[in-house]
Amino acid sequence: MARAAVLRPPRIPAALSNAKPSFEKYGAQAEDWSEEAYADAQAYLAHRAALIVALGPPLRPGDTVLDLACGDGGLAEHLRGFDYLGVDASPEMVAAAQRHGRNVVLADLNEYEPPERVAATTCFRAIYYARDRTDFFRRVAGYTESKLVFDLNPRQYRVEDVREDLRRAGFDRLVLRPFFSPQRVALPRPAAALLRGLERTGALARLLLAVRFSYLCAAFRGGRKT
């Protein structure tokens, strides 16, 4: 049956035959990765997906979203109505995603190019896997029509440095949105809603970002309506 083909372990491309341990370490955790990685995976990924759609140029139903370093592709469940394509460098993650019926392929985010241009490209908790950040942004710009959405820890990377790398790659517009969803703690619904409300508080949000959490960023080209 067609389903059986999905269950075969993915072939490892030559580019990944000497893969770095940085993504090998996730192999043993591949099964049920999303549920284990997030205390409240449903709330966390739903909030991320909503911002992918709305931040910067809005996406339309049917648009293709390419999710680089996607893990087990758990985000796909929250992007229903869009054409989801995931990419990950871990064979175990790809196999786990395929067992869940998700459209995920094995590749290095530094080298992968989709068969067709996509509306949006996402990359979460993985920008540091880029061998050269500007070159990575430039490659993504070459196959992305609308926007690149990614997360950024402002305590690890200077926003202005990343903005300049994006500009050199052709993304001359950048929208930042604080992302206040805890990864390791499941909050009661009222507390989670209150925390998300703080994302729009300007100076207070920046103060919180100085000690915890990250930005969600949408990079795009000038002339796009937001």
Contacts in CASP RR format, 6 or more apart in sequence:
PFRMAT RR
TARGET T0000
AUTHOR 0000-0000-0000
METHOD contacts of the structure
MODEL  1
MARAAVLRPPRIPAALSNAKPSFEKYGAQAEDWSEEAYADAQAYLAHRAA
LIVALGPPLRPGDTVLDLACGDGGLAEHLRGFDYLGVDASPEMVAAAQRH
GRNVVLADLNEYEPPERVAATTCFRAIYYARDRTDFFRRVAGYTESKLVF
DLNPRQYRVEDVREDLRRAGFDRLVLRPFFSPQRVALPRPAAALLRGLER
TGALARLLLAVRFSYLCAAFRGGRKT
6 98 0 8 1.000
6 99 0 8 1.000
6 101 0 8 1.000
7 95 0 8 1.000
7 98 0 8 1.000
7 99 0 8 1.000
9 91 0 8 1.000
9 95 0 8 1.000
10 91 0 8 1.000
10 94 0 8 1.000
10 95 0 8 1.000
10 98 0 8 1.000
10 105 0 8 1.000
10 106 0 8 1.000
11 106 0 8 1.000
12 19 0 8 1.000
12 91 0 8 1.000
12 106 0 8 1.000
13 106 0 8 1.000
13 107 0 8 1.000
13 108 0 8 1.000
15 107 0 8 1.000
15 108 0 8 1.000
15 111 0 8 1.000
16 89 0 8 1.000
16 106 0 8 1.000
16 107 0 8 1.000
16 108 0 8 1.000
19 89 0 8 1.000
19 108 0 8 1.000
22 129 0 8 1.000
23 88 0 8 1.000
23 89 0 8 1.000
23 90 0 8 1.000
23 129 0 8 1.000
24 90 0 8 1.000
26 33 0 8 1.000
26 71 0 8 1.000
26 90 0 8 1.000
26 92 0 8 1.000
26 93 0 8 1.000
27 90 0 8 1.000
27 91 0 8 1.000
27 92 0 8 1.000
27 93 0 8 1.000
28 92 0 8 1.000
29 36 0 8 1.000
29 37 0 8 1.000
30 71 0 8 1.000
30 72 0 8 1.000
30 90 0 8 1.000
30 92 0 8 1.000
30 93 0 8 1.000
30 95 0 8 1.000
30 96 0 8 1.000
31 72 0 8 1.000
31 96 0 8 1.000
32 72 0 8 1.000
32 96 0 8 1.000
33 71 0 8 1.000
33 72 0 8 1.000
33 74 0 8 1.000
33 93 0 8 1.000
33 96 0 8 1.000
34 41 0 8 1.000
34 45 0 8 1.000
34 71 0 8 1.000
34 72 0 8 1.000
34 73 0 8 1.000
34 74 0 8 1.000
35 41 0 8 1.000
37 183 0 8 1.000
38 44 0 8 1.000
38 45 0 8 1.000
38 183 0 8 1.000
38 184 0 8 1.000
39 182 0 8 1.000
39 183 0 8 1.000
39 184 0 8 1.000
39 185 0 8 1.000
39 186 0 8 1.000
40 186 0 8 1.000
40 187 0 8 1.000
40 192 0 8 1.000
41 74 0 8 1.000
43 181 0 8 1.000
43 186 0 8 1.000
43 192 0 8 1.000
44 181 0 8 1.000
44 182 0 8 1.000
44 183 0 8 1.000
45 74 0 8 1.000
45 75 0 8 1.000
45 77 0 8 1.000
45 78 0 8 1.000
46 78 0 8 1.000
47 179 0 8 1.000
47 181 0 8 1.000
47 196 0 8 1.000
48 75 0 8 1.000
48 78 0 8 1.000
48 124 0 8 1.000
48 179 0 8 1.000
48 181 0 8 1.000
48 216 0 8 1.000
49 75 0 8 1.000
49 78 0 8 1.000
49 79 0 8 1.000
50 78 0 8 1.000
51 149 0 8 1.000
51 177 0 8 1.000
51 179 0 8 1.000
51 216 0 8 1.000
52 59 0 8 1.000
52 65 0 8 1.000
52 79 0 8 1.000
52 120 0 8 1.000
52 122 0 8 1.000
52 149 0 8 1.000
53 59 0 8 1.000
53 79 0 8 1.000
53 82 0 8 1.000
55 147 0 8 1.000
55 149 0 8 1.000
55 175 0 8 1.000
55 177 0 8 1.000
55 216 0 8 1.000
55 218 0 8 1.000
56 147 0 8 1.000
56 175 0 8 1.000
56 218 0 8 1.000
56 220 0 8 1.000
56 224 0 8 1.000
56 226 0 8 1.000
57 146 0 8 1.000
57 147 0 8 1.000
57 218 0 8 1.000
57 220 0 8 1.000
57 224 0 8 1.000
57 225 0 8 1.000
57 226 0 8 1.000
58 226 0 8 1.000
59 65 0 8 1.000
59 82 0 8 1.000
59 119 0 8 1.000
59 120 0 8 1.000
59 146 0 8 1.000
60 119 0 8 1.000
61 81 0 8 1.000
61 82 0 8 1.000
62 81 0 8 1.000
62 82 0 8 1.000
62 83 0 8 1.000
63 82 0 8 1.000
63 83 0 8 1.000
63 118 0 8 1.000
63 119 0 8 1.000
63 120 0 8 1.000
63 146 0 8 1.000
64 82 0 8 1.000
64 83 0 8 1.000
64 84 0 8 1.000
64 85 0 8 1.000
64 114 0 8 1.000
64 116 0 8 1.000
64 118 0 8 1.000
64 119 0 8 1.000
64 120 0 8 1.000
65 79 0 8 1.000
65 82 0 8 1.000
65 83 0 8 1.000
65 84 0 8 1.000
65 85 0 8 1.000
65 118 0 8 1.000
65 119 0 8 1.000
65 120 0 8 1.000
65 121 0 8 1.000
65 122 0 8 1.000
66 85 0 8 1.000
66 86 0 8 1.000
66 87 0 8 1.000
66 114 0 8 1.000
66 118 0 8 1.000
66 120 0 8 1.000
66 121 0 8 1.000
66 122 0 8 1.000
66 143 0 8 1.000
66 144 0 8 1.000
67 73 0 8 1.000
67 75 0 8 1.000
67 76 0 8 1.000
67 84 0 8 1.000
67 85 0 8 1.000
67 86 0 8 1.000
67 87 0 8 1.000
67 121 0 8 1.000
67 122 0 8 1.000
67 123 0 8 1.000
67 124 0 8 1.000
68 86 0 8 1.000
68 87 0 8 1.000
68 109 0 8 1.000
68 112 0 8 1.000
68 121 0 8 1.000
68 122 0 8 1.000
68 123 0 8 1.000
68 126 0 8 1.000
68 140 0 8 1.000
69 87 0 8 1.000
69 88 0 8 1.000
69 89 0 8 1.000
69 109 0 8 1.000
69 123 0 8 1.000
69 124 0 8 1.000
69 125 0 8 1.000
69 126 0 8 1.000
69 129 0 8 1.000
70 86 0 8 1.000
70 87 0 8 1.000
70 88 0 8 1.000
70 93 0 8 1.000
70 97 0 8 1.000
70 104 0 8 1.000
71 88 0 8 1.000
71 90 0 8 1.000
71 93 0 8 1.000
71 96 0 8 1.000
71 97 0 8 1.000
71 104 0 8 1.000
72 93 0 8 1.000
72 96 0 8 1.000
72 97 0 8 1.000
72 100 0 8 1.000
72 102 0 8 1.000
72 104 0 8 1.000
73 84 0 8 1.000
73 86 0 8 1.000
73 88 0 8 1.000
73 93 0 8 1.000
73 97 0 8 1.000
73 100 0 8 1.000
73 102 0 8 1.000
73 104 0 8 1.000
74 97 0 8 1.000
74 100 0 8 1.000
74 102 0 8 1.000
75 84 0 8 1.000
75 122 0 8 1.000
76 84 0 8 1.000
76 86 0 8 1.000
76 102 0 8 1.000
76 103 0 8 1.000
84 102 0 8 1.000
84 103 0 8 1.000
85 103 0 8 1.000
85 104 0 8 1.000
85 105 0 8 1.000
85 114 0 8 1.000
85 118 0 8 1.000
86 97 0 8 1.000
86 102 0 8 1.000
86 103 0 8 1.000
86 104 0 8 1.000
86 105 0 8 1.000
87 104 0 8 1.000
87 105 0 8 1.000
87 106 0 8 1.000
87 107 0 8 1.000
87 109 0 8 1.000
87 112 0 8 1.000
88 94 0 8 1.000
88 97 0 8 1.000
88 104 0 8 1.000
88 106 0 8 1.000
88 107 0 8 1.000
89 106 0 8 1.000
89 107 0 8 1.000
89 108 0 8 1.000
89 109 0 8 1.000
89 129 0 8 1.000
91 106 0 8 1.000
93 104 0 8 1.000
94 104 0 8 1.000
94 105 0 8 1.000
94 106 0 8 1.000
97 104 0 8 1.000
98 104 0 8 1.000
105 112 0 8 1.000
109 123 0 8 1.000
109 126 0 8 1.000
109 129 0 8 1.000
109 130 0 8 1.000
109 136 0 8 1.000
110 129 0 8 1.000
110 130 0 8 1.000
110 131 0 8 1.000
110 135 0 8 1.000
110 136 0 8 1.000
110 139 0 8 1.000
113 139 0 8 1.000
113 143 0 8 1.000
114 143 0 8 1.000
117 142 0 8 1.000
117 143 0 8 1.000
117 144 0 8 1.000
117 145 0 8 1.000
118 143 0 8 1.000
118 144 0 8 1.000
118 145 0 8 1.000
119 144 0 8 1.000
119 145 0 8 1.000
119 146 0 8 1.000
119 147 0 8 1.000
120 144 0 8 1.000
120 146 0 8 1.000
120 147 0 8 1.000
120 148 0 8 1.000
120 149 0 8 1.000
121 140 0 8 1.000
121 143 0 8 1.000
121 144 0 8 1.000
121 147 0 8 1.000
121 148 0 8 1.000
121 149 0 8 1.000
122 148 0 8 1.000
122 149 0 8 1.000
122 150 0 8 1.000
123 140 0 8 1.000
123 148 0 8 1.000
123 149 0 8 1.000
123 150 0 8 1.000
124 150 0 8 1.000
124 151 0 8 1.000
125 151 0 8 1.000
127 133 0 8 1.000
127 136 0 8 1.000
127 150 0 8 1.000
127 151 0 8 1.000
127 152 0 8 1.000
127 157 0 8 1.000
130 136 0 8 1.000
130 137 0 8 1.000
133 162 0 8 1.000
133 165 0 8 1.000
134 165 0 8 1.000
134 168 0 8 1.000
134 169 0 8 1.000
137 148 0 8 1.000
137 165 0 8 1.000
137 166 0 8 1.000
137 168 0 8 1.000
137 169 0 8 1.000
137 170 0 8 1.000
137 171 0 8 1.000
137 219 0 8 1.000
138 168 0 8 1.000
138 169 0 8 1.000
138 170 0 8 1.000
140 148 0 8 1.000
140 169 0 8 1.000
141 148 0 8 1.000
141 169 0 8 1.000
141 170 0 8 1.000
141 171 0 8 1.000
141 221 0 8 1.000
146 220 0 8 1.000
146 224 0 8 1.000
147 218 0 8 1.000
147 219 0 8 1.000
147 220 0 8 1.000
147 224 0 8 1.000
148 166 0 8 1.000
148 171 0 8 1.000
148 218 0 8 1.000
148 219 0 8 1.000
148 220 0 8 1.000
149 216 0 8 1.000
149 217 0 8 1.000
149 218 0 8 1.000
149 219 0 8 1.000
150 216 0 8 1.000
150 217 0 8 1.000
150 219 0 8 1.000
151 179 0 8 1.000
151 214 0 8 1.000
151 215 0 8 1.000
151 216 0 8 1.000
151 217 0 8 1.000
152 159 0 8 1.000
152 162 0 8 1.000
152 176 0 8 1.000
152 214 0 8 1.000
152 215 0 8 1.000
152 217 0 8 1.000
153 214 0 8 1.000
153 215 0 8 1.000
154 209 0 8 1.000
154 210 0 8 1.000
154 214 0 8 1.000
154 215 0 8 1.000
155 209 0 8 1.000
155 210 0 8 1.000
155 211 0 8 1.000
159 176 0 8 1.000
159 215 0 8 1.000
162 174 0 8 1.000
162 217 0 8 1.000
163 174 0 8 1.000
166 172 0 8 1.000
166 174 0 8 1.000
166 219 0 8 1.000
170 221 0 8 1.000
171 219 0 8 1.000
171 220 0 8 1.000
171 221 0 8 1.000
172 221 0 8 1.000
172 222 0 8 1.000
173 219 0 8 1.000
173 220 0 8 1.000
173 221 0 8 1.000
173 222 0 8 1.000
173 223 0 8 1.000
173 224 0 8 1.000
174 217 0 8 1.000
174 218 0 8 1.000
174 219 0 8 1.000
175 217 0 8 1.000
175 218 0 8 1.000
175 220 0 8 1.000
175 226 0 8 1.000
176 215 0 8 1.000
176 216 0 8 1.000
176 217 0 8 1.000
177 199 0 8 1.000
177 215 0 8 1.000
177 216 0 8 1.000
177 217 0 8 1.000
177 218 0 8 1.000
178 198 0 8 1.000
178 199 0 8 1.000
178 205 0 8 1.000
178 206 0 8 1.000
178 208 0 8 1.000
178 209 0 8 1.000
178 213 0 8 1.000
178 214 0 8 1.000
178 215 0 8 1.000
178 216 0 8 1.000
179 199 0 8 1.000
179 213 0 8 1.000
179 214 0 8 1.000
179 215 0 8 1.000
179 216 0 8 1.000
180 195 0 8 1.000
180 196 0 8 1.000
180 197 0 8 1.000
180 198 0 8 1.000
180 199 0 8 1.000
180 205 0 8 1.000
180 208 0 8 1.000
180 213 0 8 1.000
181 192 0 8 1.000
181 195 0 8 1.000
181 196 0 8 1.000
182 195 0 8 1.000
187 195 0 8 1.000
198 204 0 8 1.000
198 205 0 8 1.000
198 208 0 8 1.000
199 205 0 8 1.000
209 215 0 8 1.000
END
